[in-house]
Amino acid sequence: MLDLSPQRELPTVLLIDDDLVSREVIATLLTMNGYAVHSAENGEAALELLAEGAVRPGVILMDAQMPGLSGIDLIAKLRASCPHVGIYLISGSAPGDALVAATDGVLLKPFHADALRKLLEGHADKAVASRLDPQEPVVSPEILQQLRQLMPESAVREIYVTLVADLSRRIEALGIAIVRHDAGEIRRIGHAIKGGCGMAGAQQAARLGALLEMGAGEVDDNHLDNSRMLLQDLRSAVRGLQRILDSQLPA
């Protein structure tokens, strides 16, 4: 038994695992302790549940290796559907740095009920808020207008296409630096994001980069949640930039 307090507000869990026995054991443990659990046997089934609105998870537990859509590709689609939901790997072997960096934590199989309890309690206890300001423009209207006055629309679009691609690479590198607790690399990546995004007028991403450069994303025990939230915020900022591309600068 997980022995969780019944007064705690428990997140809804989406469990994705192709192994029937693992899925049943984990789902039973969670259900017996008050969690609402929705299960999917693969990535495609999980995305279908989300698309239908059949589940609004607070936590996603997913196996690291499954047939079909899995790994980094599945995580990217889950992030797009649930940008601020905690995603945790449950894996029978140690996953690679890039895969770990894309998620919010790892639990190695076989694990005891106590390990699952600690993971979920730790998620519930997080009090770190998103640093994104919904009133802040994704792109500065003034800078976008200046660029449009200086160059053709196709060239302006290419700047933001390049920016989205560069940010995506830096986010992957940032996730790995967080996993490795490399504070110097986190600051360096933050500095690069601040500079490049600032020049292109990508306000949200530039401000998040500045926070990383100042040390808001350092990864000692007191700052780990900050770093992971900033990583999620940067992913949201990239999606915002892509929306700008699609709506205001179509190909």
C-alpha positions in Angstrom: 0.0 0.0 0.0 1.2 3.5 -0.7 -0.2 4.8 2.6 -1.1 8.3 1.2 -3.1 10.7 3.3 -6.8 10.8 2.1 -6.8 14.5 2.6 -4.3 15.1 -0.2 -5.6 16.3 -3.6 -4.4 13.5 -5.9 -3.6 14.1 -9.6 -5.3 12.0 -12.2 -2.8 9.5 -13.7 -2.5 8.5 -17.3 -0.5 5.2 -17.4 1.0 4.1 -20.7 2.6 0.7 -20.8 2.4 -2.1 -23.4 3.0 -4.8 -20.7 -0.3 -6.0 -19.4 1.0 -7.3 -16.0 2.9 -4.1 -15.3 -0.1 -2.0 -16.3 -2.4 -3.9 -14.0 -0.1 -3.9 -11.0 0.6 -0.2 -11.2 -3.0 0.7 -11.9 -4.2 -1.4 -9.0 -1.7 0.2 -6.6 -2.8 3.7 -7.6 -6.5 3.0 -7.6 -6.4 1.4 -4.1 -4.9 4.6 -2.8 -7.4 7.0 -4.2 -5.9 7.9 -7.6 -8.1 8.1 -10.7 -6.2 6.1 -13.3 -6.6 5.8 -17.1 -4.6 3.2 -18.9 -3.3 2.9 -22.4 -1.4 0.1 -24.0 0.6 2.2 -26.4 1.3 5.8 -27.4 -1.3 6.0 -30.1 -4.0 4.9 -27.7 -2.9 7.4 -25.1 -3.0 10.3 -27.6 -6.5 9.2 -28.7 -7.7 9.4 -25.1 -6.3 12.9 -24.8 -7.7 14.0 -28.1 -11.2 12.8 -27.1 -11.0 14.6 -23.8 -11.5 11.2 -22.0 -8.8 12.1 -19.6 -7.3 15.3 -18.2 -4.2 13.9 -16.4 -2.1 15.7 -13.8 0.7 13.1 -14.2 1.7 10.8 -17.0 3.6 7.5 -16.4 5.0 6.0 -19.5 7.1 3.0 -20.3 10.4 4.0 -22.0 10.2 1.3 -24.7 7.0 0.3 -26.5 6.1 -0.8 -30.0 4.9 1.9 -32.3 5.0 5.5 -31.1 7.3 5.7 -28.2 10.3 7.5 -26.6 11.1 11.1 -27.6 8.5 11.2 -30.4 5.7 10.2 -28.0 6.9 12.6 -25.3 6.9 15.5 -27.8 3.3 14.7 -28.7 2.3 14.4 -25.1 3.9 17.8 -24.3 2.0 19.3 -27.1 -1.3 18.0 -25.7 -0.5 18.6 -22.0 2.2 21.2 -21.8 2.3 21.5 -18.0 1.7 17.9 -17.0 4.4 15.9 -15.3 5.7 13.1 -17.5 7.7 10.3 -15.8 9.4 7.3 -17.4 9.0 3.8 -16.0 11.7 1.8 -17.5 13.3 -1.7 -17.1 16.7 -0.3 -18.0 18.5 3.0 -17.7 17.3 5.2 -20.5 19.7 7.6 -22.4 20.4 11.1 -21.3 18.2 12.7 -24.1 15.2 10.6 -23.1 15.6 11.3 -19.4 16.0 15.0 -20.2 12.7 15.1 -22.1 10.8 14.0 -19.0 10.4 15.0 -15.4 11.9 11.9 -13.8 12.5 8.2 -14.1 11.4 5.2 -12.1 13.3 1.9 -12.8 11.4 -1.4 -13.0 10.9 -3.4 -10.8 10.1 -0.7 -8.2 8.5 -0.9 -4.8 5.3 0.8 -3.9 7.2 3.2 -1.7 9.2 4.5 -4.7 6.0 5.1 -6.6 4.6 6.9 -3.6 7.6 9.2 -3.3 7.5 10.1 -7.0 3.8 11.0 -6.9 4.0 12.8 -3.5 7.0 14.8 -4.8 5.0 15.8 -7.9 2.0 16.8 -5.8 4.2 18.8 -3.4 5.7 20.9 -6.2 4.9 24.6 -5.7 6.9 26.0 -8.6 4.8 28.2 -10.9 5.3 28.7 -14.6 7.4 31.8 -15.5 5.3 32.4 -18.6 3.2 35.6 -18.5 0.1 35.1 -20.6 0.0 38.8 -21.3 3.6 38.9 -22.7 3.8 38.9 -26.5 5.5 35.8 -27.9 7.2 38.1 -30.4 7.6 41.9 -30.0 5.3 43.6 -32.5 7.8 46.4 -32.8 10.7 44.2 -33.8 8.6 42.1 -36.1 7.5 45.3 -37.9 11.1 46.6 -38.1 12.2 43.3 -39.7 9.3 43.5 -42.2 10.4 47.0 -43.2 14.0 45.9 -43.7 13.6 42.7 -45.7 11.1 40.6 -47.7 8.5 38.6 -45.9 10.2 35.3 -47.0 13.4 36.5 -45.3 11.5 37.4 -42.1 9.9 33.9 -42.1 13.3 32.3 -42.5 14.6 34.1 -39.5 11.9 32.6 -37.3 12.1 29.2 -38.9 15.8 29.2 -38.0 15.0 30.5 -34.5 12.5 27.7 -33.8 15.0 25.0 -35.0 17.8 26.5 -33.0 15.7 26.8 -29.8 14.6 23.2 -30.2 18.2 22.1 -30.3 19.1 24.2 -27.3 16.1 22.9 -25.3 17.3 19.3 -25.9 20.8 20.3 -24.7 19.4 22.1 -21.7 17.5 19.0 -20.7 20.7 17.0 -20.8 22.5 19.7 -18.8 19.8 19.5 -16.2 20.0 15.7 -15.9 23.8 16.1 -15.5 23.5 18.9 -13.0 25.8 21.0 -15.1 25.1 24.6 -13.8 27.8 26.1 -16.1 26.3 24.6 -19.2 22.8 25.7 -18.1 23.9 29.3 -17.8 25.7 29.2 -21.1 22.6 27.9 -22.9 20.5 30.5 -21.2 22.9 33.2 -22.4 22.7 32.0 -26.0 18.9 31.8 -25.9 18.7 35.3 -24.4 20.9 36.8 -27.1 19.5 35.1 -30.2 15.9 35.4 -29.1 16.4 39.0 -28.1 17.7 39.9 -31.5 14.7 38.3 -33.2 12.2 39.9 -30.7 11.1 36.5 -29.2 10.3 38.1 -25.9 9.1 35.1 -23.9 12.0 32.9 -24.8 14.6 35.7 -24.4 13.3 36.4 -20.8 13.4 32.7 -19.9 17.0 32.5 -21.3 17.9 35.4 -19.1 16.5 33.6 -16.0 18.6 30.6 -16.8 21.7 32.7 -17.3 21.1 34.3 -13.9 21.0 30.9 -12.2 17.2 30.4 -11.8 17.7 27.0 -13.4 20.5 25.7 -11.3 20.0 22.1 -10.3 20.8 21.6 -6.7 18.1 20.0 -4.6 16.4 23.4 -4.0 16.4 24.4 -7.7 15.6 21.3 -9.6 11.9 22.0 -9.9 12.7 25.6 -11.1 14.9 24.2 -13.9 12.4 21.7 -15.1 9.6 24.3 -15.1 11.8 26.7 -17.1 12.4 23.8 -19.5 8.6 23.3 -19.9 8.1 27.0 -20.3 10.7 27.1 -23.1 8.9 24.3 -24.9 5.7 26.3 -24.6 7.5 29.4 -26.0 8.6 27.4 -29.0 5.0 26.3 -29.7 4.0 29.9 -29.5 6.7 30.9 -32.0 5.5 28.1 -34.3 1.9 29.4 -34.1 3.2 32.9 -35.1 4.9 31.3 -38.1 1.8 29.4 -39.1 -0.6 32.4 -38.7 1.4 35.5 -39.5 4.2 34.2 -41.7 2.8 31.3 -43.7 5.1 29.6 -46.2 
